[in-house]
Amino acid sequence: MNNFMVNIAQAQSTQIPYQVTLTNPQGHIWYADEPNDKGGQDTAPNPIQILLSALGACTVITLEMYAKHKDLKIEHVQLDLALNPEDEPEAGQNIITRTIQLKGDFTEEQHKRLLKVAESCPVHKLLTSNIQIQTELDLS
């Protein structure tokens, strides 16, 4: 399957208020919801948590791929991510904090390189680029 088909997702409403079914061409199904205090049922992560988890997953995968390519032994990778953890930022400005915990025997130089590799994951590059979203309404 080409990259175009891999990077497609569909979101559909459900009978449950604010719960959304998400699918892709490969047949995977996952969900989004809002917490109870926002009127949702809290049955799944909220959309922001899904966005943060995409960055986390991409970072872990990128680090693991790099380590395998360089024959580095990563025992475990954990990321903690948060959107605007300190306070509400200025309008139009947001901060994602990403703390990476690596378990393994690495030199200081390898640690520095792994940090650079983490910043080169495709989702990191996407989120730090100039993104334009083109929206159209299909009334069929």
N, C-alpha and C positions, 0 to 999 in steps of 0.2 A: 504494500500500500504506500502511495507517495505521501510526502509531508503535508500536502494540502489536505488530504483526507484525515490525517492524524490530528490536525489542529482545527477540528470542527466540534462544536458542542451544541446541543439543543436544550432549551429550558421550557418547561410546560407547567402551567398551573395545575393544581389538584383540587379535590373537593375540600381539603383542609385549608383554612385560611392561612396564607403566607407560606405554606409548604410548596416547594417547587421540585419537580422531578427533572433531573439532568441526565442526558444520555449523549452517547457519541456513536459514530458509525461502526465501531467495533463491538457494540452491544453492551457496553458497561452502563450501569445505572447507579446514580448516587443522588443525594438530596440536599436541599438547603431549606432552612426554616428560620424563623425569628424566635427570640426568647419569649416566654410568657408575658413579661412586662411590656412587650411591644405588640402584643396581640397574637403572637404565634403559639405554636404548641411545643417548641423547644425539642423537636424530634431529630434535628440534624444541625450541623454547624451553620452559622449565619454566613451571608455572602462574603463579608470581610474576612472571616476565619478561613473560608475556602481560598480566597486570594492569598492570604498569608501562608496557608498550607501548601499552595502551589510553589511559592518561593522556597519554602523549607524543603519540599520534596525534590525540587530541581537542584538545590544546593547540595543536598546529601548525594544524589545520584551523580552529579558532576564531580564531587570530591571522590566518590568511590571509583568512578571511571578513570580519573586521573591517577589515583593510587594504584589501580590495577595496571595501567599503562606503564607506570614508573616503578612497578614492583615494590611499592610501599605497603606496609601492613597497617591498615586502619582497623582497629579492634571494634570501635563504635563511634558513631557520629550522632550528636543530638543538637538540634537547633531550638532556640527559644525566640519567638518572633512576637512583636507587638506593634500595633499601629498607634502612633501618638501616645506613648505611655506616660509622658510627663504631664500633658495638659492639651487643651484644644490649641492647635497652632493657628498662625495667621491665615486668613482666607487664601486659599489656593496653595498653601504649603502644608505638606504632610511629612511625617517622619516614620519610617519603619525601622525599628531596632531589631537587629539579628545578632544573637549571641551563639557562637559555634563552640561546642565542646567536642574535642577530638581525643580519643583514647588510642594510644599507640606510642611507639618509641620514635620520636622525630627530633631532628636537629633544629636549631633556631632558624637556619636557612630554609629547611623544609616547611616549618610553620609559616614563615613569610610567604613562601610559594603557594602553600595551600590556601592562605587567605586571598591571594590574588586569583587563584583558581575559583574560589567560591564566588568572587565578584564577577567572574566571567560566565556564570551559568546563564542559560538562555532567558529564564524568567527575570533574573536580575537585570540583564541587558534590556529586556522589554520594558520593565517598570521604570527604568531610568532614562528611557528614550522619550522622544516627542511622539506621543500616541494620539492618533486621530480616530474617532469612532464615527463611522458613517451609518446612519440609521434610516431605514425606510419602513413604511407601514404597508403591509400586505392586507388588503381588505377582502380577499377572496374567501 
